[in-house]
Amino acid sequence: GANTRESRPLTWRHLDSIFKVMIHRLSRKTHERLREEHADLTTRGRIVAAEKIARAREHGDLKENGDYHAAKDEHGHMEARIRQLESILDQAEIVEPSKDGTVGLGMIVTVLYDGDDESMAESYLIGHIEEISEAPVMSPTSPLGSALLGAKAGDVVEYDAPNGKLKVKVLETRSQ
């Protein structure tokens, strides 16, 4: 039979949802750190990389010059990081942690898996991969991360794990 999707023309709205721009929700501290890293890499970083390449180039034959290739590689990685930072910062939204203890972005949540001893409690920062915290970072789009959103201390949430449904109790929430 005919696929129903084929019979409907695509509209700009469909394309918009297909190519949805990723919004990077960051804490104010992380946004500032990424801006500073970008500023450093696009100024001092590029100057240092150019100097390393120039110094290595003076060592002669470029085909057999390991320092030259290493400097070019390092420069390439730095330029990739600059592009990554630009992409994140161009689509960044600064998120403030909730004031009422509700689990959300920028909150550290301590959970206990159903059946575990209290000493086995684990803490996570719910947030963007670029966040830095004493607790491991958990994506709000992961199965557990999305199940925890909106929960408060004392709540029990259930989520789908690869080996079935799991339950965790929220022991504590605090801002980073």
N, C-alpha and C positions, 0 to 999 in steps of 0.2 A: 504494500500500500504506500501511498504518498505520505511523506513525512510532513506533518502539519507545520513545522518550522519553515520548510521551503516555500509553503504557499503564502506566508506573510512577508511582506517586504520589511527589511530592516529600516528602522528610523534612527535619527540622531540620538534619541533617548536610549535605544538599545545599545548603540556604539558607546555611549557615555558610560553605561553600566559595565560594558565589557572592558573598556580601557580606563576603569576607575583609577583616579590618581590616589596613590597611597599617602595618607596623612600620617605624619610621624608625630605622635603625642609624646612630648618630652617634659621632664621636670624643668623648672627654671634653671637650676644648677647645671643640669646636663646640657641644656641649650647654650648656656654661656660657655661651658667648657668646649663644646664643639665649635662655637664661633671663634674662640681663642685658638684652638687647634688649626682651624682653617686659615686664620690670619697668619699664624706662625708658618704653616707649610707654604703658603703662597708668597711669603716674603723671604724670611731667613732660610726656610727649607729649600726653596728653588735656587737660592744663591749658593748654598752649600753643595747642592747636587751638581750645579754647573761647574763649581770649582773642582769637585772630585773627578768629574768627567774630563775636564781640561788637564788636570794633573796626570790622570791615567793615560790620556792621549799622548803625552810627552814620552811615554815608555816605549814608543815605537810601533811596530806592526800591529794593527788593530785586530787582525784575524786571530792572532795568538796571544792577545793581551787580556788576561783574566781580570785584572783590575778594571780595565775599561768596560768589559762586559758586566762586571758586578756593579759598577757605578751606574751604567745604563739601566740595569735591572732595578736597582734601588730607586732610581729616578722614576721609572715606570710605575713601580708600586706606590710611590708618593703621589704621582699624578692621579692614579686610580683612587687613592684615598681622598684627594682633593675633590674629585668628581663625586665620590660617594657622599662626602660632607655637604657639598653644594646641593645634591639631590635631597638629602635629609633636611637641611636648613631651609631650602626653598619651599618645602611642604610641611614645615614644622608648626605644631600647635602646642603652646605651653599649657600644661595641665597642673592645676593645684590639687594637692591631696584633699580628700573630704575632711571636713571638720567634725563630723558626727561619728567617726569610727567605721563608716561603711567601707567595705573593701572596694577599692578602685585603683586607678593608676596612681603611682607614687606612694602607695601604702605598703608597709611590710605586714604580712599576715603570717601568723603562726598557726599551723594546722596539725591535727593528730589523726592519723588514719584509723578507721574503725578497727578495734581489736588490738591496737598497739598500746604499749605501756607509755605513760605520760612522758617518760624520759626520752622517747623516740620522736618527740614533736619536732617539726621542721618549719623553718621560717623562709619566706620568699618575698622579694620585692616584686610587686606586680608592675610591669612597665616595659619600656622599649629596650631592645638588646644593647643599646649604647649607654644605658644607665649603669652607674657604678655604685655598689652598695656592699655593706658587710654581709648581706644575705644574697643568695643566688637570685638572679633575675628570672622571673617567669612571665612569659608572654600572656597578655590578656586574651589572646586568641587561641591559646592552647586549651585542651579539654578541661583541665583543672582550673587554669586561670579564668576561663570564661564562666565556669560554674561558680567560682568564688565571687565574681563581680556582684556587688549589691549586698553581700552577706555581712553579718556583724558577729562579734564575739558571742559564742554560745550556739550559733546556727550550725546545723549539719547539712552539708551539701553532697549531692551524689553526682558523679560524672561517668561518662563512658571511657574506659581505659581499654587498651588492646586485649586484655584478658577478661573483660566483663565490666560490670558496674562497680565502682568503688565509692565509699563514703568517707568523708573527712569532717571533723569537727573543727570549727574556727575557735581557737583558744584566745587569740589576742590580735588586735590590729593597732598599728601606730603609723604615723607619718615618718618618712625617711629622715 
